[in-house]
Amino acid sequence: MFQNQKFRQIASIAVVSALLGGTSYATYEHFGKSDTLSAWVDNATPFVKAARLEEKNAAGNVAMIPADFSFASKKATAAVVHIKATLKPERTVSNMEIPDAFKDFFGGRSPFDERQSPQGKPEKPQASGSGVIINPDGYIVTNNHVIQGAESLEVTLADKHTYKAKVVGSDPNTDIALIKIDAKDLPALSFGNSENVQVGQWVLAVGNPYNLTSTVTAGIVSAKGRSINILGENAKAPIESFIQTDAAVNPGNSGGALVDLNGNLIGINTAIASQTGSFAGYSFAVPSSIAHKVVEDISKFGSVQRGYLGVGISEVDAEKVKSFDLKVDKGVRVENFADQSAAKEAGIKIGDVITKIDGHEIAGVPQLQEAIAQHKPSDKVTVNVDRDGAEKVLTVTLKGISETAMAQQSSSAVMEQLGIELKDLTSQQKKEYDIPSGVQVSQISAGKIRQGTDMEEGFVITKIDKTPVGSVKDAVKILQSKKGGVMIEGMYPGNEETQYYAIGL
């Protein structure tokens, strides 16, 4: 089943000794204006229709001729590069100095199986990934996790020329980075508008899997707006609205191009769903709408300028429709507000269901995140909400985000990832359950709790990794600080037996 797959960022094959750790709706403003990284591919480049052609065979019947991938392949491979990252050394037991008195026992070498250079010095770990030239002057977009932790970067073009690269900027929240090499007149890909991408259309993935340079695979778009909870480890406010395809990608494809049959860049390949770390049917790409906004902001301002609604939200599903007597069955429900919330100031209320942004439907959390991610602070967006069956249209002026708001949004994100809602216990409940403290699971929806445990609503959490939980705020704070496996301890009212649930974060 899809939900049982493990999701992995697909960067980087370890070359020496390590793996490198690591528009939405309508044509938004940044697609219609001139680019800071302008001068994309030659305007004279022929436009090749991606639809299948029809012709009659000898019997007079219509025969379907599959679309030809050669034009897009040739165009994309010329602009996709191989990136080799030399990682910053980390002091571990394997590279600690061995006392002179013991060196003779190991023939003068380290006993820790660390790869040695011919001069006897440990080689620095290296990893590899892919990137896409988006400007003839040497600007390249890739994944943040391809360049994260790198001491130096080496870029090899399709024509085998090699350059040193510098990092212009990166955004862990979207896993997008911009790097630059000192070169001119390079082949570059134009950004396509991922709004126009349709489920079922042909796409090509181009990259350097397993150090096999200039590799092209074909598939179709199998879904849009996917959130697979893979960016949270490195990001404070992750934005996931991936394009899902069945084009084969593998380690080393990270940062490579997802293109349509006209050779336009519609996504940056980022992750795979796999039990083994190799391709097993699904791959995921950051939409061009998000990548374009990130690189534009980095090139202009040095960092991403992102506007925020200032709301905590949850997905509308059948359970929420029933629990809150909602009048709509899709959208996102407003659960709480950040300090100085732009949405609250515009008149949005807790319990409202956001159904549209700028006139385009919002089916769930990823679509809302992608839509708002296209905007900067002070931009105005039109928000349609359903309030007890009545539609209201409000204009929200987006704000930047403070550290306090970031923390609040992060707390909402961890609860959304787990798929639970918590409430504080009353003094009477603590007395009745005979416990000093705890919080109760009031609702369980789609998320890691449902996928990985048989926890039921009503469960009282008393400890997380042996740390007592006194309030919902305590629980959120503990969970936000956790990575990897977490043990949740508690009990069900009326049952004194202690229950344990293990989950991964």
C-alpha positions in Angstrom: 0.0 0.0 0.0 1.1 3.6 -0.7 0.9 4.6 2.9 3.3 1.9 4.0 6.1 3.2 1.7 9.2 4.9 3.2 10.0 8.2 1.7 13.6 9.1 1.0 15.2 12.2 -0.4 17.0 10.9 -3.4 20.2 12.8 -3.3 23.2 11.8 -3.4 25.2 8.6 -3.9 28.2 8.4 -1.6 31.3 8.5 -3.9 33.8 7.8 -1.1 32.2 7.0 2.2 28.9 8.8 2.9 25.5 9.7 1.7 24.9 13.4 1.7 22.4 13.9 4.4 20.3 15.0 3.2 2.0 27.8 -9.9 -0.1 26.4 -7.7 -3.3 27.9 -9.0 -3.6 30.5 -11.8 -0.5 32.2 -13.2 0.9 34.1 -10.3 2.6 37.4 -10.5 6.1 36.0 -10.8 5.3 34.1 -14.0 4.2 37.2 -15.7 7.1 39.5 -14.9 10.6 39.7 -16.2 13.1 37.5 -14.4 16.2 38.6 -12.5 17.7 35.3 -13.9 16.3 36.2 -17.4 17.5 35.2 -20.8 16.2 31.7 -20.8 16.4 29.5 -23.8 16.4 31.0 -27.3 12.9 32.3 -28.2 13.4 30.6 -31.6 13.3 27.1 -30.0 10.5 25.2 -31.8 7.4 24.4 -29.8 6.7 20.7 -30.1 3.2 19.5 -29.2 3.1 16.9 -26.5 -0.2 15.3 -27.6 -0.3 12.1 -29.5 -0.8 12.3 -33.3 -3.3 10.4 -35.3 -3.0 9.0 -38.8 -4.9 6.5 -40.9 -3.3 3.1 -41.7 -3.7 1.2 -44.9 -7.1 -0.1 -43.8 -8.4 3.4 -43.2 -8.4 2.9 -39.4 -7.0 5.6 -37.1 -3.7 4.6 -35.6 -2.3 6.2 -32.5 1.3 7.3 -32.6 3.0 7.7 -29.2 4.5 11.1 -28.5 8.2 11.4 -29.3 10.4 12.1 -26.3 13.6 12.8 -28.3 13.2 16.6 -28.5 12.6 17.1 -24.8 15.4 14.6 -23.9 17.9 16.4 -26.1 16.9 19.8 -24.7 16.9 18.7 -21.1 20.1 16.6 -21.0 22.1 19.6 -22.3 21.0 21.7 -19.3 21.2 19.0 -16.5 24.5 18.9 -14.6 26.3 16.5 -12.3 27.1 17.9 -8.8 29.8 16.4 -6.6 29.9 17.7 -3.1 32.9 17.3 -0.8 31.5 17.2 2.7 32.7 19.1 5.7 34.6 16.7 8.0 32.9 15.6 11.2 35.0 14.6 14.3 34.0 11.0 15.0 35.6 8.0 16.6 36.8 6.9 13.2 39.1 9.9 12.7 40.3 10.4 16.3 44.0 10.5 16.8 45.5 7.2 17.9 48.1 7.4 20.7 51.7 6.7 19.5 52.1 3.8 21.9 49.3 1.9 20.1 50.1 2.7 16.5 52.4 -0.2 16.0 49.6 -2.6 16.7 47.8 -1.3 13.6 50.8 -1.0 11.3 50.9 2.7 11.7 47.3 3.0 10.3 43.9 3.8 11.8 42.0 0.7 13.1 38.7 2.3 12.2 38.4 1.3 8.6 38.5 4.8 7.3 39.5 5.1 3.6 43.0 6.5 3.2 44.5 8.5 0.4 47.8 7.5 -1.2 49.5 10.0 1.2 48.0 8.2 4.2 45.5 11.0 5.0 41.8 10.2 5.4 39.8 11.2 2.3 36.9 13.5 2.9 33.5 12.0 2.2 31.9 12.9 -1.1 28.4 12.7 -2.4 26.7 13.4 -5.7 23.5 14.7 -7.1 22.1 16.7 -10.1 21.2 20.3 -11.0 19.5 22.2 -13.7 21.0 25.2 -15.5 18.2 27.9 -15.5 20.2 30.8 -16.9 23.0 31.0 -19.5 25.2 32.8 -17.1 25.8 29.8 -14.9 22.9 29.8 -12.4 21.8 26.3 -11.4 18.9 25.1 -9.3 19.2 22.0 -7.2 18.0 20.5 -3.9 19.1 22.0 -0.6 19.9 18.5 0.6 22.3 18.0 -2.3 24.5 20.9 -1.2 23.8 20.9 2.6 26.9 20.3 4.6 29.2 20.7 1.6 32.7 22.2 1.9 33.1 22.5 -1.8 31.0 21.8 -4.9 32.1 20.6 -8.4 29.8 20.8 -11.3 30.2 18.8 -14.5 28.3 19.8 -17.6 26.8 17.5 -20.2 29.8 18.4 -22.4 32.2 17.1 -19.6 33.5 20.6 -18.7 34.0 20.9 -14.9 33.6 24.0 -12.8 33.8 24.9 -9.1 30.5 26.2 -7.8 29.4 28.6 -5.1 26.2 28.5 -3.2 24.1 31.6 -3.8 21.4 30.7 -1.3 19.1 27.9 -0.2 15.7 27.3 1.4 15.3 24.2 3.6 11.5 24.8 3.8 11.2 23.8 0.1 14.4 21.9 -0.3 15.5 24.2 -3.1 19.0 25.8 -3.5 20.6 28.1 -6.1 24.3 27.7 -7.0 26.4 29.4 -9.6 29.4 28.6 -11.8 31.6 31.0 -13.6 30.5 30.3 -17.2 28.7 32.0 -20.0 26.4 31.0 -22.9 25.2 27.8 -21.3 22.2 25.8 -22.5 19.4 26.6 -20.1 15.9 25.3 -19.4 12.8 27.6 -19.1 10.5 27.3 -16.2 7.2 25.9 -17.2 4.0 26.7 -15.2 3.3 23.7 -13.0 -0.3 24.9 -12.7 -0.8 23.6 -16.2 0.5 20.1 -15.4 -2.2 17.5 -15.6 -2.5 14.1 -14.0 -1.9 11.5 -16.7 0.4 13.6 -18.9 3.8 12.4 -20.0 6.9 13.7 -18.2 10.6 13.0 -18.3 13.0 12.8 -15.4 16.6 13.8 -16.2 19.6 13.4 -13.9 22.6 11.4 -12.8 21.5 8.3 -10.9 24.3 6.2 -9.5 26.7 8.5 -11.3 25.3 7.5 -14.6 25.3 10.9 -16.3 22.6 12.2 -18.6 20.1 9.6 -17.8 16.5 10.1 -19.1 13.4 8.1 -17.9 9.8 8.6 -18.9 6.5 8.3 -17.0 3.3 10.1 -16.3 2.1 12.5 -13.6 0.3 10.2 -11.2 -0.8 12.9 -8.6 -0.3 16.5 -7.7 -0.2 18.2 -4.3 1.4 15.4 -2.4 2.7 15.9 1.1 5.0 13.1 2.3 6.4 14.7 5.5 10.0 14.4 4.4 11.2 18.0 4.9 10.5 18.5 8.5 13.9 17.4 9.8 15.7 20.3 8.3 12.9 22.9 8.0 11.0 25.1 10.5 8.0 25.5 8.3 8.2 22.9 5.5 6.1 23.4 2.3 5.3 20.1 0.6 3.1 20.0 -2.5 5.0 17.6 -4.7 4.3 16.4 -8.2 4.1 12.6 -8.0 5.3 10.6 -11.1 6.1 7.1 -12.0 9.2 8.1 -14.0 12.1 6.1 -12.5 14.5 8.2 -10.4 17.2 6.9 -8.0 19.9 8.2 -5.7 21.8 10.8 -7.6 18.7 12.1 -9.4 18.1 14.7 -6.6 18.1 18.2 -8.0 17.5 17.0 -11.5 14.9 18.1 -14.0 11.3 17.0 -14.4 10.2 18.3 -17.8 7.2 18.1 -20.0 7.4 17.0 -23.6 8.3 20.5 -24.7 11.4 20.4 -22.6 10.1 22.9 -20.1 11.1 22.6 -16.4 8.0 21.7 -14.4 9.7 20.3 -11.3 12.9 19.5 -9.4 13.2 15.8 -8.6 13.5 15.4 -4.8 12.3 12.2 -3.2 11.2 8.6 -3.8 8.9 6.2 -2.1 10.9 3.1 -1.4 11.6 0.4 1.1 15.1 -0.1 -0.2 16.4 3.4 -1.1 16.0 2.6 -4.8 13.1 3.4 -7.1 10.0 1.3 -6.4 7.3 3.0 -8.3 6.8 6.6 -7.2 9.0 9.7 -7.3 8.3 13.3 -6.1 9.3 16.7 -7.5 9.1 20.2 -6.2 6.8 22.1 -8.6 8.3 24.7 -10.8 6.0 27.3 -9.3 7.7 26.9 -5.9 11.2 26.5 -7.3 10.8 29.6 -9.5 9.7 31.8 -6.6 12.6 30.6 -4.3 15.4 31.2 -6.8 13.9 34.6 -7.8 13.8 35.7 -4.2 17.3 34.3 -3.5 18.8 36.2 -6.5 17.0 39.5 -5.6 17.1 39.5 -1.8 19.5 36.8 -0.7 16.7 34.9 1.0 13.2 33.8 0.5 10.5 36.4 1.0 7.4 34.4 2.0 4.0 35.7 3.0 2.0 34.0 5.7 -1.7 33.8 6.5 -0.8 33.2 10.2 -3.2 30.3 10.7 -3.0 26.8 12.1 -4.9 24.5 9.8 -6.0 20.9 9.3 -7.4 18.9 6.4 -11.1 18.5 6.0 -12.1 14.9 5.9 -15.2 12.8 6.6 -14.5 12.7 10.3 -14.2 16.5 10.5 -17.3 17.0 8.5 -19.2 14.8 11.0 -17.5 16.1 14.1 -17.9 19.8 13.3 -21.1 19.5 11.2 -19.2 21.1 8.3 -21.2 22.1 5.2 -18.3 21.4 2.8 -16.3 18.2 2.3 -13.0 19.6 1.1 -10.7 22.4 2.0 -8.8 23.3 5.2 -10.3 24.2 8.5 -8.8 27.1 10.5 -7.9 25.7 14.0 -5.9 28.6 15.5 -4.1 31.9 14.8 -0.5 33.0 15.2 0.3 36.3 16.9 -0.6 39.2 14.7 -2.3 36.9 12.2 -3.0 38.4 8.8 -6.0 36.1 8.4 -7.5 37.0 11.8 -7.1 40.7 11.0 -8.9 40.2 7.7 -11.9 38.6 9.5 -11.3 34.9 9.2 -12.5 33.0 12.2 -11.6 29.7 13.9 -13.8 27.0 12.4 -13.9 28.6 8.9 -13.1 26.3 6.1 -10.8 27.8 3.4 -12.1 26.6 0.0 -10.4 28.9 -2.5 -7.4 31.2 -2.8 -7.6 33.8 -5.5 -10.5 32.0 -7.0 -8.9 28.6 -7.3 -10.1 25.6 -5.3 -8.2 24.4 -2.2 -8.6 20.7 -1.7 -6.2 20.3 1.2 -3.2 21.5 3.1 -0.6 21.0 0.4 -2.6 23.1 -2.1 -3.0 25.9 0.4 0.7 25.9 1.3 1.7 25.9 -2.4 -0.7 28.8 -3.2 0.5 31.0 -0.4 4.1 30.1 -1.0 4.0 32.0 -4.3 3.5 35.3 -2.4 5.6 37.7 -0.4 4.7 39.8 2.6 2.3 42.7 1.8 0.8 40.8 -1.2 -3.0 40.7 -1.1 -4.8 37.4 -1.7 -8.5 36.7 -2.0 -9.7 33.9 0.4 -13.0 32.2 0.1 -14.2 30.6 3.3 -17.3 28.5 4.2 -18.7 29.6 7.6 -21.6 27.5 8.8 -22.7 27.0 5.2 -22.4 30.6 4.1 -19.6 31.6 1.7 -17.6 34.7 2.5 -14.9 36.3 0.4 -12.2 38.1 2.3 -9.1 40.0 1.2 -6.0 39.1 3.3 -2.8 41.2 3.2 -0.1 38.6 3.9 2.6 39.2 6.6 6.1 38.0 7.2 6.6 35.6 10.0 8.1 36.2 13.4 9.9 33.6 15.5 6.9 33.3 17.7 4.6 32.7 14.7 7.2 30.3 13.3 7.0 28.2 16.5 3.2 28.2 16.5 3.1 27.2 12.8 5.7 24.4 13.6 3.5 23.2 16.4 0.6 22.9 14.1 2.8 21.1 11.6 3.9 18.4 14.1 0.2 17.7 15.1 -0.7 17.5 11.4 2.1 15.1 10.8 0.9 12.9 13.6 -2.7 13.3 12.7 -3.9 13.9 16.2 -5.6 16.7 18.2 -5.0 17.0 21.9 -6.8 18.6 24.8 -5.7 19.4 28.4 -7.2 17.3 31.2 -9.4 18.9 33.8 -8.6 18.6 37.5 -11.6 16.3 37.9 -10.3 14.0 35.1 -6.9 13.8 36.7 -8.5 12.8 39.9 -10.8 10.3 38.2 -8.0 8.7 36.3 -5.6 8.8 39.3 -2.8 10.4 37.4 -0.8 13.6 38.2 -0.8 15.0 34.7 -1.5 14.2 31.0 -3.3 15.2 27.9 -6.1 13.4 26.0 -6.2 12.5 22.3 -9.5 14.1 21.3 -9.3 13.2 17.6 -7.3 11.0 15.3 -7.1 11.6 11.5 -4.8 10.8 8.7 -1.2 10.8 9.9 1.6 8.7 11.5 -0.4 7.7 14.6 -3.1 6.1 12.5 -0.7 4.6 10.0 1.7 3.1 12.5 -0.3 2.3 15.7 -3.7 1.2 16.8 -4.2 4.1 19.2 -7.8 5.1 19.7 -9.4 8.4 20.5 -9.7 9.0 24.3 -6.2 7.8 25.0 -4.5 9.8 27.7 -0.8 10.6 27.1 1.1 10.8 30.4 4.7 10.6 29.2 6.7 11.0 25.9 10.1 9.3 26.0 9.7 9.1 29.8 9.2 12.8 30.1 6.0 13.7 32.0 3.4 15.6 30.0 1.5 18.3 31.9 -0.3 20.1 29.1 -0.8 20.2 25.3 1.9 22.9 25.2 4.3 20.5 26.9 3.4 17.7 24.5 4.0 19.8 21.4 7.3 21.2 22.7 8.6 17.7 23.5 7.5 16.3 20.1 9.0 19.2 18.2 12.4 18.5 19.7 12.3 14.8 18.7 13.8 13.0 15.7 13.6 9.3 14.9 11.7 6.9 17.2 9.5 8.2 20.0 7.8 6.2 22.7 4.4 7.5 23.9 3.2 6.2 27.2 -0.3 6.5 28.7 -3.6 4.8 29.5 -7.3 4.6 28.5 -9.9 5.8 31.0 -11.4 2.9 32.8 -8.3 0.7 32.2 -5.4 1.0 34.6 -3.0 -0.9 32.4 -0.2 1.3 31.0 -0.1 1.3 27.2 2.9 2.1 24.9 3.0 3.3 21.3 6.2 3.8 19.3 6.2 6.1 16.3 8.8 7.7 14.0 9.3 11.4 13.5 
